[in-house]
């Protein structure tokens, strides 16, 4: 009799555990914690802030992005719009055998809270798998002067467009830039630019 009670009790414990596991799986199934590429049907890649109805976007999970592609995570979109290669001018010039890689980024904050960008803390860059730091001289190159540096807060519903510059050897093959705004903490987005 006592053994029958134990088996019955064990059976109910197993049923409760299985039910909790199924409920947890169903509840957690809708949460997507991956970085996506934003795709729109229009040819215009500019982000618009329309308060009426947001344009439906087709997204897919990705780990790296090319120049011109937009990554989205938690309602924040990051785009490496272009990479401009510059030899500088008569005053501002890169070191011998090098050139400036001027990277133009756009960050659109569609979330409900502000985010922080730092050109030092939010960007990690490599050329051909070799680490490199931001180059202050590159920010003074003629092609970079019309852009702001990528530092500061971006309020909810606002955007930031700015530049970060590096010095790379003239024969570089690939630049990799990992972007990690404050709201991502452990997440970062990898953008890849190739030298054609």
C-alpha positions as CSV (number, residue, x, y, z in Angstrom):
1,X,0.0,0.0,0.0
2,X,2.8,2.4,1.0
3,X,4.7,1.5,-2.2
4,X,1.7,2.3,-4.3
5,X,1.4,5.7,-2.7
6,X,5.1,6.4,-3.4
7,X,4.6,5.4,-7.1
8,X,1.5,7.6,-7.4
9,X,3.3,10.5,-5.8
10,X,6.4,10.0,-8.0
11,X,4.1,9.9,-11.1
12,X,2.5,13.3,-10.2
13,X,5.9,14.9,-9.5
14,X,7.1,13.7,-13.0
15,X,3.9,15.1,-14.6
16,X,4.3,18.5,-12.9
17,X,8.0,18.7,-14.0
18,X,7.1,17.8,-17.6
19,X,4.2,20.4,-17.6
20,X,6.5,23.1,-16.2
21,X,9.2,22.3,-18.8
22,X,6.6,22.5,-21.6
23,X,5.2,25.8,-20.4
24,X,8.7,27.2,-20.1
25,X,9.6,26.1,-23.6
26,X,6.5,27.6,-25.1
27,X,6.9,30.9,-23.2
28,X,10.6,31.2,-24.1
29,X,10.1,30.2,-27.8
30,X,8.9,33.6,-28.8
31,X,12.0,35.4,-27.5
32,X,14.7,36.0,-30.1
33,X,18.0,37.2,-28.8
34,X,19.9,37.3,-32.1
35,X,21.1,40.0,-34.4
36,X,19.2,40.3,-37.7
37,X,19.8,41.9,-41.0
38,X,17.1,44.3,-42.0
39,X,15.7,43.9,-45.5
40,X,13.2,46.2,-47.1
41,X,11.5,46.0,-50.5
42,X,12.3,49.6,-51.3
43,X,15.5,50.6,-53.1
44,X,16.0,53.5,-50.6
45,X,18.1,52.2,-47.7
46,X,17.4,55.2,-45.5
47,X,15.6,54.6,-42.3
48,X,12.5,56.7,-41.8
49,X,10.8,57.3,-38.5
50,X,7.1,57.1,-39.4
51,X,4.8,57.3,-36.4
52,X,1.8,55.9,-38.2
53,X,2.5,52.3,-39.3
54,X,6.0,50.9,-39.3
55,X,7.1,49.2,-42.5
56,X,7.1,45.5,-42.2
57,X,10.6,44.1,-42.4
58,X,11.9,40.7,-43.4
59,X,14.7,39.7,-41.1
60,X,17.2,36.8,-40.9
61,X,19.8,35.9,-38.3
62,X,23.3,36.8,-39.2
63,X,26.8,36.9,-37.6
64,X,28.5,39.4,-39.9
65,X,27.5,42.2,-42.2
66,X,28.8,43.9,-45.3
67,X,29.1,47.5,-46.1
68,X,25.6,48.9,-46.7
69,X,23.8,46.2,-44.8
70,X,21.8,47.1,-41.7
71,X,21.9,45.0,-38.5
72,X,19.1,45.2,-36.0
73,X,18.9,44.1,-32.4
74,X,16.3,45.1,-29.8
75,X,14.9,47.9,-32.0
76,X,18.3,49.5,-32.7
77,X,19.7,49.5,-36.3
78,X,23.4,49.8,-37.1
79,X,24.7,50.3,-40.6
80,X,28.2,50.7,-41.9
81,X,27.2,53.0,-44.8
82,X,30.5,53.2,-46.5
83,X,34.3,53.0,-46.2
84,X,36.2,55.9,-47.8
85,X,39.9,55.4,-48.6
86,X,41.8,58.6,-48.3
87,X,45.5,59.7,-48.8
88,X,44.7,62.9,-46.8
89,X,45.7,66.3,-48.1
90,X,48.8,68.5,-48.0
91,X,48.6,68.9,-44.2
92,X,46.9,65.7,-42.9
93,X,48.6,62.6,-44.2
94,X,48.8,59.0,-43.1
95,X,52.1,57.3,-42.2
96,X,54.3,56.2,-45.1
97,X,52.9,53.0,-46.8
98,X,49.5,53.6,-45.2
99,X,46.1,55.2,-46.0
100,X,43.1,56.3,-44.0
101,X,40.1,54.1,-43.9
102,X,37.2,56.4,-43.0
103,X,34.2,54.4,-41.8
104,X,30.7,56.1,-41.9
105,X,28.2,54.5,-39.5
106,X,24.5,55.3,-39.0
107,X,22.8,54.2,-35.7
108,X,19.0,54.4,-35.5
109,X,17.5,54.0,-32.0
110,X,13.9,52.8,-32.4
111,X,13.8,51.5,-28.8
112,X,12.1,53.1,-25.8
113,X,15.4,54.2,-24.0
114,X,18.5,56.1,-24.9
115,X,21.8,54.3,-25.8
116,X,25.4,55.4,-25.5
117,X,28.0,55.2,-28.2
118,X,31.8,55.6,-27.6
119,X,34.3,55.6,-30.4
120,X,36.8,54.1,-28.0
121,X,34.6,51.6,-26.1
122,X,32.0,50.6,-28.7
123,X,34.4,49.8,-31.6
124,X,37.0,47.1,-32.0
125,X,38.8,46.9,-35.3
126,X,41.2,44.7,-37.3
127,X,42.8,44.8,-40.7
128,X,43.8,41.4,-42.0
129,X,43.3,40.0,-38.4
130,X,45.7,42.6,-36.9
131,X,44.3,44.8,-34.2
132,X,44.2,48.6,-34.8
133,X,43.1,51.7,-32.9
134,X,41.1,54.7,-34.0
135,X,43.3,57.2,-35.8
136,X,42.6,60.8,-34.7
137,X,44.5,62.2,-37.7
138,X,42.1,60.3,-40.1
139,X,39.2,62.3,-38.6
140,X,40.8,65.5,-40.0
141,X,41.1,64.1,-43.5
142,X,38.9,66.1,-46.0
143,X,36.5,63.2,-46.5
144,X,35.8,62.9,-42.8
145,X,35.4,66.5,-41.8
146,X,31.7,66.8,-42.6
147,X,30.9,64.0,-40.1
148,X,30.7,64.0,-36.3
149,X,32.7,61.5,-34.3
150,X,30.7,58.5,-33.0
151,X,30.4,59.6,-29.3
152,X,27.4,60.4,-27.2
153,X,23.9,59.4,-26.3
154,X,21.2,58.6,-28.8
155,X,17.7,59.3,-27.4
156,X,14.8,57.0,-28.1
157,X,13.5,57.5,-31.6
158,X,16.6,59.4,-32.7
159,X,19.7,58.6,-34.8
160,X,23.4,59.3,-35.1
161,X,25.5,59.4,-38.2
162,X,29.2,59.6,-37.7
163,X,32.7,58.6,-38.6
164,X,35.5,56.5,-37.1
165,X,38.9,56.5,-38.9
166,X,41.8,54.0,-39.0
167,X,45.2,53.9,-40.7
168,X,45.7,50.7,-42.7
169,X,48.5,49.5,-45.0
170,X,47.8,50.3,-48.7
171,X,47.7,46.6,-49.5
172,X,45.1,45.6,-46.9
173,X,42.6,42.9,-47.8
174,X,39.9,43.0,-45.1
175,X,38.8,45.4,-42.4
176,X,36.7,43.9,-39.6
177,X,34.9,46.3,-37.2
178,X,33.0,44.9,-34.2
179,X,30.4,47.4,-32.9
180,X,29.1,47.0,-29.3
181,X,26.8,49.9,-28.2
182,X,26.0,50.2,-24.5
183,X,22.6,48.4,-24.7
184,X,24.2,45.2,-26.2
185,X,26.7,44.5,-23.4
186,X,27.7,41.0,-24.4
187,X,26.5,41.3,-28.0
188,X,28.5,42.8,-30.8
189,X,28.0,43.2,-34.6
190,X,30.8,42.3,-37.0
191,X,31.0,44.4,-40.2
192,X,33.4,43.3,-42.9
193,X,34.8,45.6,-45.6
194,X,37.1,44.2,-48.4
195,X,39.6,46.0,-50.5
196,X,38.8,45.5,-54.1
